[in-house]
Amino acid sequence: MKIIVQETLFGAPAVVLATSLPRDIYSQGVHALTYFNVWMLIVSLLGGGCIFVIWDRLAGSRQKQYDSERLFQHLFQFSADAFFLCDKDGEFVDVNHQACAGLGYTRQELMSLSWSDITDAAIDNLLSRTQHLTTAPPPPMEAVFSGKHGYSYPGDITITHLKLQGRSLFFVLVRDITERKAADNMLKEQKARLNFLAYHDVLTSLPNRLKAIEFLQAFIARAKQRDTVVAALLFDLDRFKNINESLGHETGDEILMEVSRRIKGLLRDSDVVARFGGDEFLVLLEHPQDKEGIKTVAEKILEAIAHPLQIGQQQFYLTGSIGISLFPRHGKDAQAILMAADSAMYFAKEQGRNTYRFFIPSLNVDVEERLYLETDLREALEYRQFDLFYQPEFNLRTGQVECLESLLRWQHPKRGTVGPLEFIPLAEDTGLIVPIGEWVLHETCRQVMLWRQQGLPPVRVAVNISARQFRQAGFIEMVFRVLKEYDLAAEWLELEITERFVIQSAEHARNMFKVLRQAGISLAIDDFGQGYSSLSYLRKFPFSKLKMDRVFIKNVVSDPHDEALATAIIAMGSSLGMEVVAEGIEGREQLDLLRRLGCPLGQGFYLTLPMGGKETAEFLQRISRNSPDMIKAFSD
């Protein structure tokens, strides 16, 4: 250290102290100062960066808030759902565009209204729903909203409680559920329709088989509790299949609808009528008064069915067969009661149809017998159990054989010979009559061909044609094909058709009859005179023969009325140019009277019994060599 004394500018003494320091201390000071400045700069930059980030975030938050508010405002105003912001009194604070559009109001109009003006859903009830749920909004509530000019729509309401600027407000969302309600209603209608179809007949709208059984089970359950009776009347329309197959299902459907209306009109509200299937109907009487009351209902049903029925230009005369069973007398459950009624119905058919019968225990055996017979019948063709017999039709004046009627017999391996009255109705019901009838035509034509090859004189053969066979598609083609197969001229074939079929299928049969007659085939009306309709159809169809029903011949000698009817039929046939055949001649007196009445042709056991193919050939051979007087009936 040095001390230096000097004078100042003004001459005053001054002392200067001078210190000499090492060089490294100075450098350290410079470095320290530099570091300090750098750290200050870094701190300033970091502080500025933080301030910038904070500022940027604050600015971004404001933008997001602004964007969020704009988005909310957009969603609020342009949502497909209606939004209402209202206070606890139901006064509107704000509404969106859809709220106005849905109700047909302008914003100003809607804001002047309150919640109670647009819906019957009380605001108090809605607000109370928000007080019980704190973590989630309450489920939607459905209400109807009424708009301008009487317009209204159903809506789901969802409400949320809000606190804004110290005010307690409620944010209400209303979703239009018109389409959903329409879809729900459509679904309900479809379900109801499906349920109806499951338990009702589409054609007649009556309960179907399934529903009828449910009704019967319910009736039986109540009858057990009350110790009462339930009656089941099962019936069908006699030979309805003939109408269906000849005139078409449309006509058949109209008949079924009319029958269902008639039967329904006869019953009490507590009774049930159901379509059991096809042309079968079931009537259930809960707690009938007595057996006579049940009979009265059955008779009324038959009377209603028998009343003439007009379909278009055609009139129908129907009959029905009714089987009646009673709970608990004839069975302990629904199945047993229905089986008993079914057995009784078939018994009514066997008794001549157009009647009713109560079930009796012995009928169960008949039903089993029928089932066995049907099974055997299906095997009869396959195992060649059918035979044909031939019964001549004689000229009652000359005794000459004019025609041979082909008669079917069933040679059952266990039952023996089964007559046609036992199995033909069953064959018709099951449809087996079609292949059986075709076999009869084939076999008859084959037999005629064999007789011709034996040199026997030609004779016309008659084949009975069932209604179901005649209505079969391709029937005429089948007849012509068989004639060609056996090289048989059409003039030697005669087809016998029952009067009943002619009446019921007049329009269908007209053209077919015309084609057959033009080909040379003879046509005969079988069982004529049973009184099914007017006789006017005789002049409309090309029949060549009329076979008078045996019911007139049976008492023609003893009953003046039958004699008068026989006389009228013979005269009518003669005036129309038709041959008349008297069926069922079983005695000399009948033959003589018919001759006196002028009946040209006759057939019956008194003249000859039906014969097999070989016996018929021998008979024809004898006739061709000798006079017809060799026959007992013509020998006197």
VENTANOR-V916326 format. One record per backbone hydrogen bond with DSSP energy under -0.5 kcal/mol. NH is the residue of the N-H (numbers start at 1). CO is the residue of the C=O. If there is no record, write none. Layout:
((NH CO) (NH CO))
This chain:
((2 18) (4 2) (4 16) (6 4) (6 14) (8 12) (11 8) (14 6) (16 4) (17 15) (18 2) (18 16) (21 19) (26 22) (27 23) (28 24) (29 25) (30 26) (31 27) (32 28) (33 29) (34 30) (35 31) (36 32) (37 33) (38 34) (39 35) (40 36) (41 37) (42 38) (43 39) (44 40) (45 41) (46 42) (47 43) (48 44) (49 45) (50 46) (51 47) (52 48) (53 49) (54 50) (55 51) (56 52) (57 53) (58 54) (59 55) (60 56) (61 57) (62 58) (63 59) (64 60) (65 61) (66 62) (67 63) (68 64) (69 65) (70 66) (71 67) (72 68) (73 69) (74 70) (75 71) (76 72) (77 73) (78 74) (79 75) (82 174) (84 172) (85 94) (86 84) (86 170) (87 91) (88 168) (90 87) (92 113) (93 85) (94 85) (96 83) (97 77) (98 77) (100 96) (101 97) (102 98) (103 99) (104 100) (105 100) (110 106) (111 107) (112 108) (113 110) (115 90) (117 114) (118 114) (118 115) (119 115) (120 144) (122 120) (126 122) (127 123) (128 124) (129 125) (129 126) (130 126) (130 127) (131 127) (131 128) (132 129) (138 159) (141 157) (143 155) (145 153) (146 118) (147 151) (148 103) (150 147) (151 148) (153 145) (155 143) (156 175) (157 141) (158 173) (160 171) (162 169) (164 167) (167 164) (169 162) (169 167) (170 86) (171 160) (172 84) (172 170) (173 158) (173 171) (174 82) (175 156) (176 174) (177 154) (181 177) (182 178) (183 179) (184 180) (185 181) (186 182) (187 183) (188 184) (189 185) (190 186) (191 187) (192 188) (193 189) (194 190) (195 191) (196 192) (197 193) (198 194) (199 195) (199 196) (200 196) (201 206) (205 201) (207 273) (208 199) (212 208) (213 209) (214 210) (215 211) (216 212) (217 213) (218 214) (219 215) (220 216) (221 217) (222 218) (223 219) (224 220) (225 221) (226 222) (227 223) (228 223) (230 327) (231 285) (232 325) (233 231) (233 283) (234 232) (234 323) (235 233) (235 281) (236 321) (237 279) (238 319) (240 237) (242 239) (243 239) (244 240) (245 241) (246 242) (247 243) (248 243) (248 244) (252 248) (253 249) (254 250) (255 251) (256 252) (257 253) (258 254) (259 255) (260 256) (261 257) (262 258) (263 259) (264 260) (265 261) (266 263) (267 263) (267 264) (271 268) (272 284) (274 282) (275 207) (276 274) (276 280) (277 280) (280 277) (281 235) (282 274) (283 233) (284 272) (285 231) (285 283) (286 284) (287 229) (287 285) (288 285) (294 290) (295 291) (296 292) (297 293) (298 294) (299 295) (300 296) (301 297) (302 298) (303 299) (304 300) (305 301) (306 302) (307 303) (309 316) (310 308) (311 309) (311 314) (312 310) (314 311) (316 309) (318 305) (318 316) (321 236) (322 355) (323 234) (324 357) (325 232) (327 230) (330 326) (331 328) (337 333) (338 334) (339 335) (340 336) (341 337) (342 338) (343 339) (344 340) (345 341) (346 342) (347 343) (348 344) (349 345) (350 346) (351 347) (352 349) (353 348) (355 320) (357 322) (359 324) (363 360) (364 361) (365 362) (366 362) (367 363) (368 364) (369 365) (370 366) (371 367) (372 368) (373 369) (374 370) (375 371) (376 372) (377 373) (378 374) (379 375) (379 376) (380 376) (381 377) (383 379) (384 381) (385 380) (387 409) (389 407) (390 611) (391 405) (393 403) (394 392) (394 602) (395 400) (396 394) (396 600) (397 600) (399 395) (402 393) (402 400) (403 393) (404 460) (405 391) (406 404) (406 462) (407 389) (409 387) (410 418) (411 385) (411 409) (412 410) (412 416) (416 412) (418 410) (419 417) (422 419) (423 419) (424 420) (427 423) (428 424) (429 425) (430 426) (431 427) (432 427) (433 427) (434 431) (436 432) (437 433) (438 434) (439 435) (440 436) (441 437) (442 438) (443 439) (444 440) (445 441) (446 442) (447 443) (448 444) (449 445) (450 446) (451 447) (452 448) (453 449) (454 450) (455 452) (456 451) (460 402) (461 492) (462 404) (463 494) (464 406) (465 496) (466 464) (470 466) (471 467) (472 469) (475 472) (478 474) (479 475) (480 476) (481 477) (482 478) (483 479) (484 480) (485 481) (486 482) (487 484) (488 483) (489 487) (492 489) (493 490) (494 461) (495 522) (496 463) (496 494) (497 495) (497 524) (499 526) (502 498) (503 499) (504 500) (505 501) (506 503) (509 505) (510 506) (511 507) (512 508) (513 509) (514 510) (515 511) (516 512) (517 513) (518 514) (519 515) (520 517) (521 516) (522 493) (524 495) (525 545) (526 497) (526 524) (528 547) (530 527) (537 534) (538 535) (539 536) (540 537) (541 537) (543 541) (544 523) (545 523) (546 579) (547 525) (548 546) (548 581) (549 528) (552 549) (553 549) (554 550) (555 551) (556 553) (559 555) (560 558) (563 559) (564 560) (565 561) (566 562) (567 563) (568 564) (569 565) (570 566) (571 567) (572 568) (573 569) (574 570) (575 571) (576 572) (577 574) (578 573) (579 544) (581 546) (582 601) (583 548) (583 581) (585 603) (586 584) (591 587) (592 588) (593 589) (594 590) (595 591) (596 592) (597 593) (598 594) (598 595) (599 594) (601 580) (602 394) (603 582) (606 585) (607 585) (607 604) (608 604) (611 390) (616 612) (617 613) (618 614) (619 615) (620 616) (621 617) (622 618) (623 619) (624 620) (625 621) (626 622) (630 627) (631 628) (634 631) (635 632) (636 632))
